[in-house]
Amino acid sequence: MKKLETYYFIIGYSVASWWCIQSIRENDPVGFIQVVSDEKTCYSRPLITYGLGRTVDSIAYQGKIEESNKVQVSYESRVERLDARKKMAFLADGTEISFEKALIASGGVPIIPEITGREKPGIFTFTRQKDMENIASFMYKKPAKNIVILGGGFIGLKTCEAMMNMNKNITLVELAPRLLQNMLDEEGSYYLEKSLLRSGVHIIKEDTIVSFEEEKGNLSDVLLKSGRRIPADLAVIAIGVRPHVDWLRSSGIEINRGIVVDEFQESSCPDIYAAGDVAETRHLLTGERSVVAIWPEAVNQGRVAGWNMSGRVVSYPGSLPMNAVEIGEKALVSAGIVNPTDDNCEIIIKKDRENYKKLVIKDDCIIGVIFIGDIEKSGIYINLMRQKLPVQAFYEKLLEPNFGLINLPTQYRKHFVKGAGIEV
């Protein structure tokens, strides 16, 4: 049995961990950092769809900081158990690691429903590098023309995007009555669906897969709940992810849907922090607890955790649901509360045949943004929302074509940075 000691211990090595290490190094240039990752490299997860479609040269994330900053990364290793009270981690290979401060960034795991035949060859999830490699290997060995994707949410649409770049016959199956129902309103979904149909994607809504069928040992088609059969050489289950917390149930850390953290990203156990898809934070706009499993928030949470772990007190303002995707002929950005149930909200919509823009306003502040088609200035509105800046002074100009920073009072402009804050 091998025993190790480290001051900083980080579980998982994706974007939250990478930025946590950067923050630690700003305050503590010498404290040793031990990282354990069940992956074989640090990469940009939003790029795996482009990696499969071969539209990028590499999916690697940033640089290899472990080479020069007293950081030891143990790849393809797994933490099986954590004792928060004793500050001990127990690895699958028998190694025991004691630590002073820890970050849990174990990410999310795919949600896989009970479907008959789901273990058959040719059926995949698509959230990690190994999924990308497994799909690519399968398609290299066996030409797959007919692709069925289960899930019309963000992961399903990103998967669809990858397959479209490969000239496949794609069928998208969604249980809900519309696509991206958490990101878009009904009209926004219509614009998206129209674009996908023009690009040749077959869309089936209000239905789901109940069985994967085979012929001579190969996936041949999928059976839907409605009784309809769809030809399939390859299928991807892409209905979502959940926080990877099952291994922490006996750790002593408070867990709800994810690891419950305070405004400093610290868990219920002192000196143990969490960030990224595994962390349950406060919603920036509502204050309600939620898991917002998106890349930009993982960056922000990782940075805040690293600063607090190394002695600089910094508060995390809260998570803002936000996503951006370009699929078919349409780019879209969605952020905040786009389907409000509060009657006190105002809705501003500007649209034409190819573009759709929607703002949701409450108490003189923007709380929701949808841009489809022309998304160039979406970052301005998202920043107004993040900063909770009143819009009364320029309300009438909000969705005018020439609206920009110049329309904002001088004192507001200091709050802004270039772009929509979406990092890959």
C-alpha positions as CSV (number, residue, x, y, z in Angstrom):
1,M,0.0,0.0,0.0
2,K,1.4,3.4,-1.1
3,K,0.8,6.4,1.2
4,L,1.2,10.0,-0.1
5,E,0.9,13.4,1.5
6,T,0.0,16.7,-0.2
7,Y,-1.1,20.1,0.8
8,Y,-3.6,20.5,-2.1
9,F,-5.5,17.6,-3.4
10,I,-7.7,17.8,-6.6
11,I,-10.1,15.1,-7.7
12,G,-10.7,15.3,-11.5
13,Y,-8.8,17.3,-14.0
14,S,-10.9,19.3,-16.4
15,V,-11.5,23.0,-16.7
16,A,-12.6,23.7,-13.1
17,S,-9.5,22.0,-11.8
18,W,-7.2,23.7,-14.3
19,W,-8.4,27.1,-13.2
20,C,-8.3,26.2,-9.5
21,I,-4.6,25.4,-9.9
22,Q,-4.1,28.8,-11.6
23,S,-5.8,30.6,-8.7
24,I,-3.8,28.6,-6.1
25,R,-0.6,29.5,-7.9
26,E,-1.4,33.2,-7.8
27,N,-1.4,33.1,-4.0
28,D,0.8,30.1,-3.2
29,P,3.7,29.5,-5.7
30,V,5.2,26.6,-3.7
31,G,2.5,24.5,-2.1
32,F,2.5,21.0,-3.7
33,I,-0.6,20.0,-5.6
34,Q,-1.6,16.4,-6.3
35,V,-4.2,15.8,-8.9
36,V,-6.0,12.4,-9.6
37,S,-7.9,12.0,-12.8
38,D,-9.7,9.0,-14.3
39,E,-9.1,10.5,-17.8
40,K,-5.8,10.3,-19.8
41,T,-5.4,14.0,-20.5
42,C,-6.9,17.4,-19.8
43,Y,-9.1,18.5,-22.7
44,S,-11.9,20.8,-23.6
45,R,-15.1,18.9,-23.4
46,P,-17.1,21.3,-25.6
47,L,-14.7,20.4,-28.4
48,I,-15.3,16.6,-28.5
49,T,-18.1,17.0,-31.0
50,Y,-15.7,19.0,-33.3
51,G,-13.0,16.3,-32.6
52,L,-15.3,13.6,-33.8
53,G,-16.2,15.6,-36.9
54,R,-12.5,16.4,-37.5
55,T,-13.2,20.2,-37.6
56,V,-10.5,20.9,-35.0
57,D,-6.9,19.7,-34.9
58,S,-6.9,19.1,-31.1
59,I,-9.2,19.1,-28.2
60,A,-6.4,19.7,-25.6
61,Y,-7.1,22.4,-23.1
62,Q,-4.6,25.2,-22.5
63,G,-1.1,24.2,-21.5
64,K,0.5,21.5,-19.3
65,I,0.9,23.4,-16.1
66,E,2.0,20.3,-14.2
67,E,5.4,20.4,-15.9
68,S,6.6,23.6,-14.2
69,N,4.5,24.4,-11.2
70,K,5.0,21.6,-8.7
71,V,1.9,19.9,-9.7
72,Q,1.7,16.1,-10.0
73,V,-1.1,14.7,-12.1
74,S,-1.9,11.0,-11.8
75,Y,-3.9,10.1,-15.0
76,E,-6.2,7.1,-15.4
77,S,-6.5,6.8,-11.6
78,R,-9.7,6.8,-9.6
79,V,-10.6,7.9,-6.1
80,E,-13.0,5.3,-4.6
81,R,-13.6,6.8,-1.2
82,L,-13.1,10.1,0.7
83,D,-13.0,10.5,4.5
84,A,-13.7,14.2,4.9
85,R,-13.1,14.2,8.7
86,K,-9.7,12.6,8.5
87,K,-8.8,14.3,5.2
88,M,-7.9,11.1,3.5
89,A,-8.6,9.8,0.0
90,F,-8.5,6.1,-1.0
91,L,-7.7,5.2,-4.6
92,A,-8.8,2.2,-6.5
93,D,-5.2,0.9,-6.7
94,G,-4.8,1.0,-2.9
95,T,-3.0,4.3,-2.6
96,E,-3.9,6.5,0.3
97,I,-3.5,10.2,0.1
98,S,-3.7,12.6,3.1
99,F,-4.3,16.3,2.4
100,E,-4.9,19.7,4.0
101,K,-7.2,21.3,1.3
102,A,-9.1,19.5,-1.4
103,L,-11.2,20.3,-4.5
104,I,-13.7,17.8,-5.8
105,A,-14.3,18.3,-9.5
106,S,-15.4,14.8,-10.4
107,G,-17.8,16.1,-13.0
108,G,-21.0,14.5,-14.2
109,V,-22.0,11.1,-15.5
110,P,-24.5,10.4,-18.4
111,I,-28.1,9.6,-17.5
112,I,-28.8,6.2,-19.1
113,P,-32.5,5.2,-19.0
114,E,-33.6,1.6,-18.8
115,I,-33.9,0.6,-22.5
116,T,-34.0,-3.0,-23.7
117,G,-30.7,-3.8,-25.5
118,R,-28.8,-0.8,-24.4
119,E,-25.7,-2.9,-23.9
120,K,-25.5,-3.9,-27.6
121,P,-22.5,-2.8,-29.7
122,G,-23.1,0.5,-31.5
123,I,-24.8,2.3,-28.6
124,F,-22.9,5.1,-27.0
125,T,-23.0,8.1,-24.7
126,F,-21.1,11.2,-25.8
127,T,-19.8,13.4,-22.9
128,R,-16.1,12.5,-22.6
129,Q,-13.0,12.0,-24.8
130,K,-13.3,8.2,-24.5
131,D,-16.8,8.4,-25.9
132,M,-15.5,10.4,-28.9
133,E,-12.7,7.8,-29.4
134,N,-15.1,4.8,-29.1
135,I,-17.5,6.3,-31.6
136,A,-14.7,7.2,-34.0
137,S,-13.3,3.6,-33.7
138,F,-16.7,2.0,-34.3
139,M,-17.4,4.2,-37.3
140,Y,-13.9,3.4,-38.8
141,K,-14.5,-0.4,-38.5
142,K,-18.1,-0.3,-39.6
143,P,-19.6,2.3,-41.9
144,A,-22.6,3.8,-40.1
145,K,-24.9,5.8,-42.3
146,N,-28.0,5.9,-40.1
147,I,-27.6,7.6,-36.8
148,V,-30.2,7.9,-34.1
149,I,-29.8,10.3,-31.2
150,L,-32.0,10.1,-28.1
151,G,-32.3,13.5,-26.6
152,G,-33.1,17.0,-27.9
153,G,-31.4,18.9,-25.2
154,F,-28.0,20.5,-25.4
155,I,-25.9,17.3,-25.4
156,G,-28.2,15.8,-28.1
157,L,-27.9,18.9,-30.3
158,K,-24.1,18.9,-29.9
159,T,-24.1,15.3,-30.9
160,C,-26.3,16.1,-33.9
161,E,-23.9,18.8,-34.9
162,A,-21.0,16.4,-35.0
163,M,-22.8,13.9,-37.1
164,M,-24.0,16.6,-39.5
165,N,-20.4,17.5,-40.3
166,M,-19.9,13.8,-41.3
167,N,-22.8,13.7,-43.8
168,K,-24.9,11.1,-41.9
169,N,-28.6,10.3,-42.0
170,I,-29.7,11.6,-38.6
171,T,-32.8,11.0,-36.6
172,L,-33.3,13.0,-33.4
173,V,-35.8,11.6,-30.9
174,E,-37.1,13.8,-28.1
175,L,-39.7,12.9,-25.5
176,A,-40.7,16.6,-24.9
177,P,-42.9,18.5,-27.4
178,R,-40.0,20.7,-28.6
179,L,-36.2,20.8,-28.7
180,L,-34.0,22.6,-26.2
181,Q,-37.1,23.2,-24.0
182,N,-34.9,24.4,-21.1
183,M,-32.9,26.8,-23.3
184,L,-35.5,28.1,-25.6
185,D,-39.2,29.2,-25.6
186,E,-41.7,27.7,-28.0
187,E,-41.0,30.1,-30.8
188,G,-37.2,29.8,-30.5
189,S,-37.5,26.1,-30.7
190,Y,-39.5,26.5,-34.0
191,Y,-36.6,28.5,-35.5
192,L,-34.1,25.8,-34.5
193,E,-36.3,23.0,-35.8
194,K,-36.8,24.7,-39.1
195,S,-33.1,25.0,-39.6
196,L,-32.4,21.4,-38.7
197,L,-35.1,20.2,-41.1
198,R,-33.6,22.3,-43.9
199,S,-30.3,20.6,-43.1
200,G,-31.8,17.1,-43.5
201,V,-32.2,16.1,-39.9
202,H,-35.3,14.0,-39.1
203,I,-37.0,15.1,-35.9
204,I,-39.4,12.9,-33.8
205,K,-41.0,14.6,-30.8
206,E,-43.1,13.3,-28.0
207,D,-41.7,9.8,-28.4
208,T,-38.8,7.8,-27.0
209,I,-36.8,4.6,-27.6
210,V,-38.0,1.5,-25.8
211,S,-35.7,-1.1,-27.4
212,F,-32.5,-1.4,-29.5
213,E,-32.9,-4.1,-32.1
214,E,-30.2,-6.1,-33.8
215,E,-29.7,-8.3,-36.9
216,K,-26.8,-10.7,-37.1
217,G,-25.2,-9.2,-34.0
218,N,-25.3,-5.6,-35.3
219,L,-27.6,-2.8,-34.3
220,S,-30.2,-2.6,-37.0
221,D,-33.0,-0.3,-35.8
222,V,-34.6,1.3,-32.7
223,L,-38.2,0.7,-31.6
224,L,-40.1,3.7,-30.3
225,K,-42.8,3.8,-27.7
226,S,-45.3,4.7,-30.5
227,G,-44.5,1.4,-32.2
228,R,-42.5,3.1,-35.0
229,R,-39.2,1.6,-36.1
230,I,-36.2,3.7,-37.2
231,P,-33.2,2.3,-39.0
232,A,-30.0,2.7,-37.0
233,D,-26.4,1.6,-37.5
234,L,-25.3,3.7,-34.5
235,A,-27.2,5.2,-31.6
236,V,-26.2,7.9,-29.0
237,I,-28.0,8.3,-25.7
238,A,-27.8,12.0,-25.0
239,I,-30.5,12.9,-22.6
240,G,-28.3,14.6,-20.0
241,V,-25.9,14.2,-17.1
242,R,-26.1,14.1,-13.4
243,P,-23.4,15.0,-10.8
244,H,-20.9,12.2,-10.1
245,V,-21.5,12.0,-6.3
246,D,-22.4,8.3,-5.6
247,W,-18.9,7.6,-4.5
248,L,-19.2,10.3,-1.8
249,R,-22.3,9.0,0.0
250,S,-20.2,7.9,3.0
251,S,-17.8,10.8,3.0
252,G,-19.6,13.0,5.5
253,I,-20.1,15.7,2.9
254,E,-23.6,17.2,2.5
255,I,-25.0,16.1,-0.8
256,N,-28.3,17.1,-2.3
257,R,-28.5,16.8,-6.1
258,G,-24.8,17.8,-6.1
259,I,-22.3,18.7,-3.5
260,V,-23.8,21.6,-1.5
261,V,-21.4,24.5,-1.4
262,D,-21.4,28.0,0.1
263,E,-20.5,31.3,-1.6
264,F,-16.8,30.3,-1.3
265,Q,-17.3,27.0,-3.1
266,E,-16.6,25.2,0.2
267,S,-18.6,22.1,1.1
268,S,-20.2,21.3,4.5
269,C,-16.8,19.9,5.6
270,P,-14.1,22.6,6.2
271,D,-11.2,22.8,3.7
272,I,-13.1,20.6,1.1
273,Y,-14.4,22.5,-1.9
274,A,-16.3,21.5,-5.0
275,A,-16.6,23.1,-8.5
276,G,-18.0,22.3,-11.9
277,D,-20.7,19.8,-12.8
278,V,-20.6,18.2,-9.4
279,A,-21.3,21.4,-7.4
280,E,-24.7,22.6,-6.3
281,T,-24.5,26.4,-6.1
282,R,-27.0,29.3,-5.8
283,H,-28.7,30.5,-8.9
284,L,-27.4,34.0,-9.7
285,L,-30.9,35.4,-10.4
286,T,-33.2,33.4,-8.1
287,G,-31.0,32.4,-5.3
288,E,-32.3,28.8,-5.5
289,R,-29.9,25.9,-5.2
290,S,-29.2,24.2,-8.5
291,V,-26.5,22.4,-10.5
292,V,-25.6,24.4,-13.6
293,A,-23.4,22.0,-15.6
294,I,-21.9,24.4,-18.1
295,W,-18.3,25.2,-19.1
296,P,-18.2,29.0,-18.2
297,E,-19.5,28.4,-14.7
298,A,-17.0,25.5,-14.1
299,V,-14.2,28.1,-15.0
300,N,-15.6,30.6,-12.5
301,Q,-16.2,28.1,-9.7
302,G,-12.7,26.6,-10.1
303,R,-11.1,30.0,-9.9
304,V,-13.1,31.0,-6.8
305,A,-12.3,27.7,-5.1
306,G,-8.6,28.0,-5.8
307,W,-8.4,31.5,-4.4
308,N,-10.2,30.5,-1.2
309,M,-8.2,27.3,-0.8
310,S,-5.0,29.4,-0.9
311,G,-6.0,32.1,1.5
312,R,-7.6,34.8,-0.7
313,V,-11.3,35.3,0.3
314,V,-13.5,35.6,-2.8
315,S,-17.2,35.1,-3.1
316,Y,-18.9,33.4,-6.1
317,P,-21.9,35.5,-7.2
318,G,-24.0,32.5,-8.3
319,S,-24.5,30.4,-11.4
320,L,-26.1,31.6,-14.5
321,P,-27.5,29.0,-16.9
322,M,-26.1,29.8,-20.3
323,N,-25.4,27.9,-23.5
324,A,-24.3,28.6,-27.0
325,V,-24.4,26.3,-30.0
326,E,-24.2,26.6,-33.8
327,I,-26.1,23.8,-35.5
328,G,-27.3,23.5,-39.0
329,E,-27.6,27.0,-40.4
330,K,-28.3,28.6,-37.0
331,A,-26.2,29.9,-34.1
332,L,-28.0,30.4,-30.9
333,V,-27.3,31.8,-27.4
334,S,-29.6,31.3,-24.4
335,A,-29.0,32.6,-20.8
336,G,-31.0,33.1,-17.6
337,I,-34.7,32.6,-17.2
338,V,-36.2,32.4,-20.7
339,N,-39.6,30.8,-19.9
340,P,-40.7,32.9,-16.9
341,T,-43.8,31.9,-14.9
342,D,-43.9,35.3,-13.1
343,D,-46.7,37.6,-14.4
344,N,-44.6,40.6,-13.4
345,C,-42.0,39.9,-16.2
346,E,-41.9,42.0,-19.4
347,I,-41.1,40.3,-22.7
348,I,-39.4,42.1,-25.6
349,I,-39.2,40.2,-28.9
350,K,-37.7,41.2,-32.2
351,K,-37.8,38.8,-35.1
352,D,-37.7,38.3,-38.8
353,R,-37.7,35.2,-41.0
354,E,-34.2,34.0,-40.0
355,N,-33.5,35.8,-36.7
356,Y,-35.2,35.7,-33.3
357,K,-34.3,37.8,-30.2
358,K,-36.0,37.8,-26.9
359,L,-35.4,39.6,-23.6
360,V,-37.1,38.9,-20.3
361,I,-37.1,41.8,-17.9
362,K,-38.1,42.0,-14.3
363,D,-37.8,44.9,-11.8
364,D,-36.0,46.9,-14.5
365,C,-33.3,44.2,-15.0
366,I,-32.7,41.6,-17.8
367,I,-33.2,38.1,-16.4
368,G,-33.4,36.1,-19.7
369,V,-31.9,36.3,-23.2
370,I,-32.5,34.2,-26.4
371,F,-30.7,35.1,-29.6
372,I,-31.0,32.9,-32.7
373,G,-29.4,33.7,-36.0
374,D,-27.6,37.0,-35.4
375,I,-25.9,36.5,-32.0
376,E,-23.1,39.1,-32.4
377,K,-24.2,41.4,-29.6
378,S,-25.6,38.8,-27.2
379,G,-22.7,39.3,-24.8
380,I,-23.8,42.8,-24.0
381,Y,-27.2,41.6,-22.8
382,I,-25.7,38.7,-20.9
383,N,-23.3,41.2,-19.1
384,L,-26.3,43.5,-18.3
385,M,-27.9,40.4,-16.7
386,R,-24.9,39.3,-14.8
387,Q,-24.3,42.7,-13.3
388,K,-28.0,43.2,-12.6
389,L,-27.8,46.7,-14.2
390,P,-31.1,48.6,-14.6
391,V,-32.1,49.1,-18.2
392,Q,-34.7,51.9,-17.9
393,A,-32.4,54.6,-19.2
394,F,-32.1,52.8,-22.6
395,Y,-35.1,50.5,-22.5
396,E,-36.5,51.8,-25.8
397,K,-33.3,51.0,-27.7
398,L,-32.6,47.6,-26.3
399,L,-33.1,45.5,-29.4
400,E,-32.5,48.2,-32.0
401,P,-30.0,47.1,-34.7
402,N,-27.4,49.7,-33.7
403,F,-27.6,49.1,-29.9
404,G,-24.2,48.7,-28.3
405,L,-21.9,49.9,-25.5
406,I,-22.2,53.4,-26.7
407,N,-25.9,53.4,-25.7
408,L,-25.0,52.7,-22.1
409,P,-24.3,55.4,-19.5
410,T,-20.6,55.9,-18.9
411,Q,-20.7,54.4,-15.4
412,Y,-22.0,51.1,-16.7
413,R,-19.3,50.5,-19.3
414,K,-16.7,49.6,-16.7
415,H,-18.6,46.5,-15.9
416,F,-18.2,45.0,-19.4
417,V,-15.7,42.7,-21.0
418,K,-15.6,41.8,-24.6
419,G,-17.7,38.8,-25.8
420,A,-20.4,36.6,-24.2
421,G,-18.2,35.0,-21.6
422,I,-18.3,31.6,-23.2
423,E,-15.0,29.8,-23.1
424,V,-13.8,26.7,-24.9
